[in-house]
Structures are given as C-alpha cells and as structure tokens.
Amino acid sequence: MNQEQLMKLAIPAALIFLGWKYGSGVVKAGALAVGAVAVAKQVPYLKTVV
C-alpha cells in the first residue's frame, strides 16, 4: 500500500472508530457495516464482487 491508499482508508476508519466508541447501538451497527464494506473492498477476491 502506498500513502495515497492509506489516506483513503484512514479518514473513514477514524469516522468508524468515533461512531463505534461514542455512538448508540444503531450507530455502532452502522459503523460495523461500513467497516466491513471498507475491508471487503480491499480484499482482492471480494473487490470484484463488491
């Protein structure tokens, strides 16, 4: 990974962390779902599916 790819992941990761740490149950579930999609887009096999 280069620096540009890391920056594209760092900002959403920070927002997901804040939602998980300080949010209600619904916000935590949403943050978990967004995190799962962000990870799935980085996995080579799932990248073509998602």
PDB file of N, H, CA, C and O in Angstrom:
ATOM      1  N   MET A   1       0.827  -1.181   0.000  1.00  0.00           N
ATOM      2  CA  MET A   1       0.000   0.000   0.000  1.00  0.00           C
ATOM      3  C   MET A   1       0.873   1.246   0.000  1.00  0.00           C
ATOM      4  O   MET A   1       1.892   1.317   0.686  1.00  0.00           O
ATOM      5  N   ASN A   2       0.452   2.201  -0.770  1.00  0.00           N
ATOM      6  H   ASN A   2      -0.376   2.142  -1.327  1.00  0.00           H
ATOM      7  CA  ASN A   2       1.181   3.460  -0.757  1.00  0.00           C
ATOM      8  C   ASN A   2       0.444   4.467   0.140  1.00  0.00           C
ATOM      9  O   ASN A   2      -0.604   4.156   0.705  1.00  0.00           O
ATOM     10  N   GLN A   3       1.001   5.657   0.259  1.00  0.00           N
ATOM     11  H   GLN A   3       1.853   5.909  -0.201  1.00  0.00           H
ATOM     12  CA  GLN A   3       0.451   6.650   1.171  1.00  0.00           C
ATOM     13  C   GLN A   3      -0.936   7.123   0.733  1.00  0.00           C
ATOM     14  O   GLN A   3      -1.786   7.416   1.575  1.00  0.00           O
ATOM     15  N   GLU A   4      -1.163   7.196  -0.557  1.00  0.00           N
ATOM     16  H   GLU A   4      -0.473   6.958  -1.240  1.00  0.00           H
ATOM     17  CA  GLU A   4      -2.466   7.642  -1.048  1.00  0.00           C
ATOM     18  C   GLU A   4      -3.567   6.649  -0.666  1.00  0.00           C
ATOM     19  O   GLU A   4      -4.656   7.051  -0.256  1.00  0.00           O
ATOM     20  N   GLN A   5      -3.281   5.369  -0.800  1.00  0.00           N
ATOM     21  H   GLN A   5      -2.396   5.043  -1.133  1.00  0.00           H
ATOM     22  CA  GLN A   5      -4.261   4.350  -0.425  1.00  0.00           C
ATOM     23  C   GLN A   5      -4.514   4.352   1.079  1.00  0.00           C
ATOM     24  O   GLN A   5      -5.646   4.153   1.517  1.00  0.00           O
ATOM     25  N   LEU A   6      -3.475   4.575   1.864  1.00  0.00           N
ATOM     26  H   LEU A   6      -2.555   4.736   1.507  1.00  0.00           H
ATOM     27  CA  LEU A   6      -3.652   4.621   3.312  1.00  0.00           C
ATOM     28  C   LEU A   6      -4.494   5.817   3.736  1.00  0.00           C
ATOM     29  O   LEU A   6      -5.305   5.701   4.655  1.00  0.00           O
ATOM     30  N   MET A   7      -4.319   6.951   3.091  1.00  0.00           N
ATOM     31  H   MET A   7      -3.660   7.045   2.345  1.00  0.00           H
ATOM     32  CA  MET A   7      -5.119   8.128   3.427  1.00  0.00           C
ATOM     33  C   MET A   7      -6.592   7.910   3.069  1.00  0.00           C
ATOM     34  O   MET A   7      -7.484   8.390   3.768  1.00  0.00           O
ATOM     35  N   LYS A   8      -6.838   7.188   1.981  1.00  0.00           N
ATOM     36  H   LYS A   8      -6.114   6.799   1.413  1.00  0.00           H
ATOM     37  CA  LYS A   8      -8.221   6.891   1.611  1.00  0.00           C
ATOM     38  C   LYS A   8      -8.887   6.004   2.654  1.00  0.00           C
ATOM     39  O   LYS A   8     -10.106   6.057   2.821  1.00  0.00           O
ATOM     40  N   LEU A   9      -8.110   5.193   3.354  1.00  0.00           N
ATOM     41  H   LEU A   9      -7.120   5.150   3.219  1.00  0.00           H
ATOM     42  CA  LEU A   9      -8.665   4.323   4.389  1.00  0.00           C
ATOM     43  C   LEU A   9      -8.644   4.966   5.771  1.00  0.00           C
ATOM     44  O   LEU A   9      -9.470   4.623   6.616  1.00  0.00           O
ATOM     45  N   ALA A  10      -7.730   5.877   6.016  1.00  0.00           N
ATOM     46  H   ALA A  10      -7.058   6.155   5.329  1.00  0.00           H
ATOM     47  CA  ALA A  10      -7.560   6.445   7.362  1.00  0.00           C
ATOM     48  C   ALA A  10      -8.747   7.320   7.758  1.00  0.00           C
ATOM     49  O   ALA A  10      -9.205   7.253   8.899  1.00  0.00           O
ATOM     50  N   ILE A  11      -9.242   8.123   6.853  1.00  0.00           N
ATOM     51  H   ILE A  11      -8.871   8.178   5.926  1.00  0.00           H
ATOM     52  CA  ILE A  11     -10.348   9.026   7.196  1.00  0.00           C
ATOM     53  C   ILE A  11     -11.628   8.243   7.502  1.00  0.00           C
ATOM     54  O   ILE A  11     -12.247   8.503   8.534  1.00  0.00           O
ATOM     55  N   PRO A  12     -12.052   7.301   6.660  1.00  0.00           N
ATOM     56  CA  PRO A  12     -13.233   6.511   7.038  1.00  0.00           C
ATOM     57  C   PRO A  12     -13.001   5.672   8.292  1.00  0.00           C
ATOM     58  O   PRO A  12     -13.919   5.476   9.088  1.00  0.00           O
ATOM     59  N   ALA A  13     -11.790   5.181   8.470  1.00  0.00           N
ATOM     60  H   ALA A  13     -11.044   5.339   7.823  1.00  0.00           H
ATOM     61  CA  ALA A  13     -11.504   4.391   9.668  1.00  0.00           C
ATOM     62  C   ALA A  13     -11.653   5.233  10.930  1.00  0.00           C
ATOM     63  O   ALA A  13     -12.154   4.743  11.942  1.00  0.00           O
ATOM     64  N   ALA A  14     -11.233   6.466  10.885  1.00  0.00           N
ATOM     65  H   ALA A  14     -10.826   6.865  10.063  1.00  0.00           H
ATOM     66  CA  ALA A  14     -11.384   7.358  12.038  1.00  0.00           C
ATOM     67  C   ALA A  14     -12.861   7.633  12.319  1.00  0.00           C
ATOM     68  O   ALA A  14     -13.281   7.642  13.476  1.00  0.00           O
ATOM     69  N   LEU A  15     -13.639   7.854  11.279  1.00  0.00           N
ATOM     70  H   LEU A  15     -13.298   7.847  10.339  1.00  0.00           H
ATOM     71  CA  LEU A  15     -15.067   8.092  11.476  1.00  0.00           C
ATOM     72  C   LEU A  15     -15.781   6.849  12.012  1.00  0.00           C
ATOM     73  O   LEU A  15     -16.675   6.951  12.852  1.00  0.00           O
ATOM     74  N   ILE A  16     -15.383   5.691  11.523  1.00  0.00           N
ATOM     75  H   ILE A  16     -14.656   5.608  10.841  1.00  0.00           H
ATOM     76  CA  ILE A  16     -15.959   4.439  12.013  1.00  0.00           C
ATOM     77  C   ILE A  16     -15.603   4.236  13.480  1.00  0.00           C
ATOM     78  O   ILE A  16     -16.450   3.820  14.270  1.00  0.00           O
ATOM     79  N   PHE A  17     -14.374   4.521  13.847  1.00  0.00           N
ATOM     80  H   PHE A  17     -13.686   4.859  13.205  1.00  0.00           H
ATOM     81  CA  PHE A  17     -13.953   4.386  15.237  1.00  0.00           C
ATOM     82  C   PHE A  17     -14.754   5.310  16.150  1.00  0.00           C
ATOM     83  O   PHE A  17     -15.205   4.898  17.219  1.00  0.00           O
ATOM     84  N   LEU A  18     -14.931   6.564  15.721  1.00  0.00           N
ATOM     85  H   LEU A  18     -14.565   6.899  14.853  1.00  0.00           H
ATOM     86  CA  LEU A  18     -15.699   7.509  16.540  1.00  0.00           C
ATOM     87  C   LEU A  18     -17.153   7.069  16.677  1.00  0.00           C
ATOM     88  O   LEU A  18     -17.741   7.195  17.751  1.00  0.00           O
ATOM     89  N   GLY A  19     -17.727   6.561  15.607  1.00  0.00           N
ATOM     90  H   GLY A  19     -17.249   6.460  14.735  1.00  0.00           H
ATOM     91  CA  GLY A  19     -19.098   6.056  15.674  1.00  0.00           C
ATOM     92  C   GLY A  19     -19.212   4.868  16.604  1.00  0.00           C
ATOM     93  O   GLY A  19     -20.196   4.745  17.334  1.00  0.00           O
ATOM     94  N   TRP A  20     -18.220   3.992  16.590  1.00  0.00           N
ATOM     95  H   TRP A  20     -17.421   4.093  15.997  1.00  0.00           H
ATOM     96  CA  TRP A  20     -18.227   2.813  17.443  1.00  0.00           C
ATOM     97  C   TRP A  20     -18.014   3.200  18.906  1.00  0.00           C
ATOM     98  O   TRP A  20     -18.663   2.652  19.796  1.00  0.00           O
ATOM     99  N   LYS A  21     -17.116   4.130  19.148  1.00  0.00           N
ATOM    100  H   LYS A  21     -16.588   4.575  18.424  1.00  0.00           H
ATOM    101  CA  LYS A  21     -16.763   4.488  20.523  1.00  0.00           C
ATOM    102  C   LYS A  21     -17.854   5.308  21.203  1.00  0.00           C
ATOM    103  O   LYS A  21     -18.157   5.076  22.373  1.00  0.00           O
ATOM    104  N   TYR A  22     -18.449   6.264  20.487  1.00  0.00           N
ATOM    105  H   TYR A  22     -18.203   6.453  19.536  1.00  0.00           H
ATOM    106  CA  TYR A  22     -19.349   7.214  21.135  1.00  0.00           C
ATOM    107  C   TYR A  22     -20.802   7.120  20.686  1.00  0.00           C
ATOM    108  O   TYR A  22     -21.647   7.871  21.173  1.00  0.00           O
ATOM    109  N   GLY A  23     -21.102   6.215  19.772  1.00  0.00           N
ATOM    110  H   GLY A  23     -20.416   5.605  19.376  1.00  0.00           H
ATOM    111  CA  GLY A  23     -22.457   6.152  19.236  1.00  0.00           C
ATOM    112  C   GLY A  23     -23.378   5.236  20.022  1.00  0.00           C
ATOM    113  O   GLY A  23     -22.951   4.487  20.901  1.00  0.00           O
ATOM    114  N   SER A  24     -24.651   5.319  19.678  1.00  0.00           N
ATOM    115  H   SER A  24     -24.998   5.927  18.964  1.00  0.00           H
ATOM    116  CA  SER A  24     -25.643   4.426  20.266  1.00  0.00           C
ATOM    117  C   SER A  24     -25.542   3.059  19.578  1.00  0.00           C
ATOM    118  O   SER A  24     -24.656   2.836  18.753  1.00  0.00           O
ATOM    119  N   GLY A  25     -26.434   2.174  19.916  1.00  0.00           N
ATOM    120  H   GLY A  25     -27.154   2.355  20.586  1.00  0.00           H
ATOM    121  CA  GLY A  25     -26.405   0.839  19.331  1.00  0.00           C
ATOM    122  C   GLY A  25     -26.584   0.839  17.829  1.00  0.00           C
ATOM    123  O   GLY A  25     -25.933   0.074  17.119  1.00  0.00           O
ATOM    124  N   VAL A  26     -27.469   1.698  17.345  1.00  0.00           N
ATOM    125  H   VAL A  26     -27.998   2.320  17.922  1.00  0.00           H
ATOM    126  CA  VAL A  26     -27.716   1.782  15.901  1.00  0.00           C
ATOM    127  C   VAL A  26     -26.485   2.330  15.181  1.00  0.00           C
ATOM    128  O   VAL A  26     -26.123   1.853  14.106  1.00  0.00           O
ATOM    129  N   VAL A  27     -25.854   3.327  15.776  1.00  0.00           N
ATOM    130  H   VAL A  27     -26.148   3.714  16.649  1.00  0.00           H
ATOM    131  CA  VAL A  27     -24.656   3.912  15.168  1.00  0.00           C
ATOM    132  C   VAL A  27     -23.518   2.891  15.156  1.00  0.00           C
ATOM    133  O   VAL A  27     -22.759   2.821  14.189  1.00  0.00           O
ATOM    134  N   LYS A  28     -23.398   2.098  16.228  1.00  0.00           N
ATOM    135  H   LYS A  28     -24.015   2.156  17.013  1.00  0.00           H
ATOM    136  CA  LYS A  28     -22.360   1.057  16.271  1.00  0.00           C
ATOM    137  C   LYS A  28     -22.585   0.017  15.182  1.00  0.00           C
ATOM    138  O   LYS A  28     -21.633  -0.418  14.534  1.00  0.00           O
ATOM    139  N   ALA A  29     -23.826  -0.382  14.977  1.00  0.00           N
ATOM    140  H   ALA A  29     -24.600  -0.029  15.503  1.00  0.00           H
ATOM    141  CA  ALA A  29     -24.134  -1.352  13.922  1.00  0.00           C
ATOM    142  C   ALA A  29     -23.818  -0.776  12.550  1.00  0.00           C
ATOM    143  O   ALA A  29     -23.287  -1.477  11.689  1.00  0.00           O
ATOM    144  N   GLY A  30     -24.138   0.479  12.344  1.00  0.00           N
ATOM    145  H   GLY A  30     -24.569   1.048  13.044  1.00  0.00           H
ATOM    146  CA  GLY A  30     -23.820   1.132  11.069  1.00  0.00           C
ATOM    147  C   GLY A  30     -22.325   1.237  10.851  1.00  0.00           C
ATOM    148  O   GLY A  30     -21.837   1.006   9.745  1.00  0.00           O
ATOM    149  N   ALA A  31     -21.590   1.588  11.910  1.00  0.00           N
ATOM    150  H   ALA A  31     -21.987   1.776  12.808  1.00  0.00           H
ATOM    151  CA  ALA A  31     -20.138   1.687  11.801  1.00  0.00           C
ATOM    152  C   ALA A  31     -19.525   0.328  11.478  1.00  0.00           C
ATOM    153  O   ALA A  31     -18.584   0.245  10.689  1.00  0.00           O
ATOM    154  N   LEU A  32     -20.047  -0.726  12.076  1.00  0.00           N
ATOM    155  H   LEU A  32     -20.811  -0.658  12.717  1.00  0.00           H
ATOM    156  CA  LEU A  32     -19.547  -2.069  11.794  1.00  0.00           C
ATOM    157  C   LEU A  32     -19.825  -2.458  10.339  1.00  0.00           C
ATOM    158  O   LEU A  32     -18.979  -3.075   9.691  1.00  0.00           O
ATOM    159  N   ALA A  33     -20.988  -2.106   9.833  1.00  0.00           N
ATOM    160  H   ALA A  33     -21.675  -1.605  10.359  1.00  0.00           H
ATOM    161  CA  ALA A  33     -21.324  -2.425   8.445  1.00  0.00           C
ATOM    162  C   ALA A  33     -20.439  -1.653   7.473  1.00  0.00           C
ATOM    163  O   ALA A  33     -19.963  -2.216   6.486  1.00  0.00           O
ATOM    164  N   VAL A  34     -20.220  -0.386   7.741  1.00  0.00           N
ATOM    165  H   VAL A  34     -20.606   0.071   8.542  1.00  0.00           H
ATOM    166  CA  VAL A  34     -19.363   0.419   6.874  1.00  0.00           C
ATOM    167  C   VAL A  34     -17.932  -0.104   6.914  1.00  0.00           C
ATOM    168  O   VAL A  34     -17.262  -0.153   5.883  1.00  0.00           O
ATOM    169  N   GLY A  35     -17.461  -0.494   8.088  1.00  0.00           N
ATOM    170  H   GLY A  35     -18.005  -0.454   8.926  1.00  0.00           H
ATOM    171  CA  GLY A  35     -16.118  -1.069   8.207  1.00  0.00           C
ATOM    172  C   GLY A  35     -15.982  -2.371   7.439  1.00  0.00           C
ATOM    173  O   GLY A  35     -14.949  -2.636   6.824  1.00  0.00           O
ATOM    174  N   ALA A  36     -17.032  -3.183   7.478  1.00  0.00           N
ATOM    175  H   ALA A  36     -17.871  -2.968   7.977  1.00  0.00           H
ATOM    176  CA  ALA A  36     -16.996  -4.451   6.737  1.00  0.00           C
ATOM    177  C   ALA A  36     -16.910  -4.212   5.233  1.00  0.00           C
ATOM    178  O   ALA A  36     -16.189  -4.922   4.532  1.00  0.00           O
ATOM    179  N   VAL A  37     -17.633  -3.229   4.742  1.00  0.00           N
ATOM    180  H   VAL A  37     -18.219  -2.653   5.311  1.00  0.00           H
ATOM    181  CA  VAL A  37     -17.579  -2.919   3.311  1.00  0.00           C
ATOM    182  C   VAL A  37     -16.204  -2.364   2.946  1.00  0.00           C
ATOM    183  O   VAL A  37     -15.665  -2.695   1.890  1.00  0.00           O
ATOM    184  N   ALA A  38     -15.633  -1.526   3.807  1.00  0.00           N
ATOM    185  H   ALA A  38     -16.071  -1.257   4.665  1.00  0.00           H
ATOM    186  CA  ALA A  38     -14.312  -0.958   3.529  1.00  0.00           C
ATOM    187  C   ALA A  38     -13.255  -2.055   3.463  1.00  0.00           C
ATOM    188  O   ALA A  38     -12.368  -2.011   2.610  1.00  0.00           O
ATOM    189  N   VAL A  39     -13.342  -3.029   4.349  1.00  0.00           N
ATOM    190  H   VAL A  39     -14.062  -3.065   5.042  1.00  0.00           H
ATOM    191  CA  VAL A  39     -12.391  -4.144   4.328  1.00  0.00           C
ATOM    192  C   VAL A  39     -12.635  -5.021   3.105  1.00  0.00           C
ATOM    193  O   VAL A  39     -11.685  -5.471   2.465  1.00  0.00           O
ATOM    194  N   ALA A  40     -13.895  -5.264   2.777  1.00  0.00           N
ATOM    195  H   ALA A  40     -14.667  -4.898   3.296  1.00  0.00           H
ATOM    196  CA  ALA A  40     -14.210  -6.121   1.631  1.00  0.00           C
ATOM    197  C   ALA A  40     -13.703  -5.514   0.329  1.00  0.00           C
ATOM    198  O   ALA A  40     -13.330  -6.245  -0.589  1.00  0.00           O
ATOM    199  N   LYS A  41     -13.684  -4.193   0.238  1.00  0.00           N
ATOM    200  H   LYS A  41     -13.986  -3.599   0.984  1.00  0.00           H
ATOM    201  CA  LYS A  41     -13.185  -3.566  -0.982  1.00  0.00           C
ATOM    202  C   LYS A  41     -11.670  -3.676  -1.104  1.00  0.00           C
ATOM    203  O   LYS A  41     -11.131  -3.437  -2.185  1.00  0.00           O
ATOM    204  N   GLN A  42     -10.976  -4.025  -0.048  1.00  0.00           N
ATOM    205  H   GLN A  42     -11.413  -4.220   0.830  1.00  0.00           H
ATOM    206  CA  GLN A  42      -9.526  -4.167  -0.096  1.00  0.00           C
ATOM    207  C   GLN A  42      -9.085  -5.603  -0.370  1.00  0.00           C
ATOM    208  O   GLN A  42      -7.954  -5.822  -0.802  1.00  0.00           O
ATOM    209  N   VAL A  43      -9.946  -6.575  -0.132  1.00  0.00           N
ATOM    210  H   VAL A  43     -10.866  -6.397   0.219  1.00  0.00           H
ATOM    211  CA  VAL A  43      -9.621  -7.986  -0.370  1.00  0.00           C
ATOM    212  C   VAL A  43      -9.748  -8.236  -1.880  1.00  0.00           C
ATOM    213  O   VAL A  43     -10.796  -7.953  -2.461  1.00  0.00           O
ATOM    214  N   PRO A  44      -8.703  -8.759  -2.518  1.00  0.00           N
ATOM    215  CA  PRO A  44      -8.720  -8.893  -3.981  1.00  0.00           C
ATOM    216  C   PRO A  44      -9.922  -9.682  -4.524  1.00  0.00           C
ATOM    217  O   PRO A  44     -10.516  -9.275  -5.522  1.00  0.00           O
ATOM    218  N   TYR A  45     -10.288 -10.800  -3.886  1.00  0.00           N
ATOM    219  H   TYR A  45      -9.806 -11.131  -3.075  1.00  0.00           H
ATOM    220  CA  TYR A  45     -11.396 -11.585  -4.394  1.00  0.00           C
ATOM    221  C   TYR A  45     -12.713 -10.838  -4.240  1.00  0.00           C
ATOM    222  O   TYR A  45     -13.519 -10.812  -5.170  1.00  0.00           O
ATOM    223  N   LEU A  46     -12.939 -10.238  -3.095  1.00  0.00           N
ATOM    224  H   LEU A  46     -12.284 -10.259  -2.339  1.00  0.00           H
ATOM    225  CA  LEU A  46     -14.199  -9.550  -2.837  1.00  0.00           C
ATOM    226  C   LEU A  46     -14.291  -8.215  -3.563  1.00  0.00           C
ATOM    227  O   LEU A  46     -15.387  -7.696  -3.779  1.00  0.00           O
ATOM    228  N   LYS A  47     -13.138  -7.655  -3.942  1.00  0.00           N
ATOM    229  H   LYS A  47     -12.248  -8.076  -3.768  1.00  0.00           H
ATOM    230  CA  LYS A  47     -13.127  -6.363  -4.624  1.00  0.00           C
ATOM    231  C   LYS A  47     -13.904  -6.439  -5.940  1.00  0.00           C
ATOM    232  O   LYS A  47     -14.574  -5.478  -6.316  1.00  0.00           O
ATOM    233  N   THR A  48     -13.821  -7.564  -6.636  1.00  0.00           N
ATOM    234  H   THR A  48     -13.277  -8.346  -6.330  1.00  0.00           H
ATOM    235  CA  THR A  48     -14.535  -7.713  -7.900  1.00  0.00           C
ATOM    236  C   THR A  48     -16.031  -7.972  -7.676  1.00  0.00           C
ATOM    237  O   THR A  48     -16.852  -7.657  -8.537  1.00  0.00           O
ATOM    238  N   VAL A  49     -16.373  -8.535  -6.544  1.00  0.00           N
ATOM    239  H   VAL A  49     -15.705  -8.791  -5.844  1.00  0.00           H
ATOM    240  CA  VAL A  49     -17.777  -8.850  -6.247  1.00  0.00           C
ATOM    241  C   VAL A  49     -18.514  -7.621  -5.730  1.00  0.00           C
ATOM    242  O   VAL A  49     -19.652  -7.362  -6.120  1.00  0.00           O
ATOM    243  N   VAL A  50     -17.859  -6.866  -4.848  1.00  0.00           N
ATOM    244  H   VAL A  50     -16.934  -7.076  -4.532  1.00  0.00           H
ATOM    245  CA  VAL A  50     -18.493  -5.691  -4.217  1.00  0.00           C
ATOM    246  C   VAL A  50     -18.366  -4.567  -5.120  1.00  0.00           C
ATOM    247  O   VAL A  50     -18.824  -3.468  -4.806  1.00  0.00           O
TER     248      VAL A  50
END
